[in-house]
Amino acid sequence: QLQLVDSGGGLVQPGGSLRLSCAGSGFSLTYYTIAWFRQAPGKEHEGIVFINSGDDTTYYVDSVKGRFTIYRDNTKNTVNMQMNSLRPSDTAVYSCAAGYAIRSTLEPPQYDYWGQGTQVTVSS
């Protein structure tokens, strides 16, 4: 049974930080491109970052560039996303996704496995 579990969400003040984790169960994340998506009420489902398999190249959308960092911890079979300088507009449900034999995409249909979603709320 292949499964992704995302975690690390919570309530944080503006300017604060959180680290989200995406853990693989039943398969190695090293062979999968991993992306993070988010959705807030009234807003479109938005892909924000990916890390490719093989070469670990990354991409960030402009709204998070310089604030969010995605990286692998292969010893723990996780992909983590450090989020700094959080803003109220970052409030959303965040989900990680994994895709095999894909690269450099934030198109949801190309991803095979999805985490359950973790709530991030940025509020004073």
N, C-alpha and C positions, 0 to 999 in steps of 0.2 A: 504494500500500500504506500504509494508516494504521497507525501504531504509536506506542505509548507506551513510553518507557524510563525507569525509575526507578533512582535511584542515590543514593549518599551514606551507606549503612549502614556499620556497623563495630562495633568493640569500644570501649566507653567506660566510664569509671568512674562510679559513682553521683555525682550532682551535676553531671556533665559535660554537654556539648552536642554536638549533631549537626545538620547541615542536610541534609535530603533534597530531591532535585530530581526533577521529573517533566517530561520533555521530549517534545514532540510532533514526529512525523515524518510528513509528508504531509498535515497539516491544521493549522489554527490553533487553539490552545487557547483563544483569546479568546472563541470562540463556544460553548464547552463548559463546563458545570459540572464541576468537578474535585473529587474526594473522595479521601481517604486511608483505607484500611482496614488492619487488622492482625490477626494470628492467632498465638497462642502455643500450644504443645502443651498439650492438655487444656482449652483455653479456646475459646469461641465466636469465630467470625469477627465482628469488631467494626468498624463504621464510627466514625471518631473526629472527622472534620472535613470540611467542604466549603466551597467558594467558588463562588458562583453566576456564571453568565455575565451580561453586561449591566451589572449594577450592582455586582458584586464584593462582595455581602453574604456574610458568613461565619457559620458555626456551629461550636461546639466542644462535645463531650461533657464532662461535669463532670470526668472523670478527667484530662483534659489541659488544661482551661481555665486560662489564666494562665501556662501553661508552654510551650505550642505555639502557633505563629503561622503561618498560611498566607497567602501572597501571590503575586501574579503578577509576572513579569518578561516583559512582552510583547515587548520588543526581542530577547529570546533564545528566545521561544516556550516558556517554562517556567513551571511553578508550583512554588514552593518551600515547604518546611515547616521552620521553625526550631524545634528541640526543645531546651529548656533544663531544668535541674534534673532530669535523667533519673534514674529509679528502676529497680531490678531488675525491677519489675513491668511496665515498658515493653518488656522484652525480647520480641521478636516478629519475624515477617516482615511488613514493611510494603509495601503495594501501592497505587499510585495508579490512579485510574479516571476516565474521561471519559464524559460523557453529553450528547447533543445534545437541545435543547428540553425539558430537565428542570430543575427547580429544587428546592432545599431538601429533599433526600432523602439518606438513607444506606441505601437499599434496594439491595443488589447487582444484582438483575435489571434495574433501570432504567438501569444503566450499560452503555455499548456497548463500550468499549475498556479494556483493563487492562495495566498494566505487569507485568513478569516477577516482581517482588518483590525486596526488598533486606533483608538480615538486619541487625537492630539487636540488639546484645547489651550489656546494662548489668551490669557485674560488676567487683568489685574484684580 
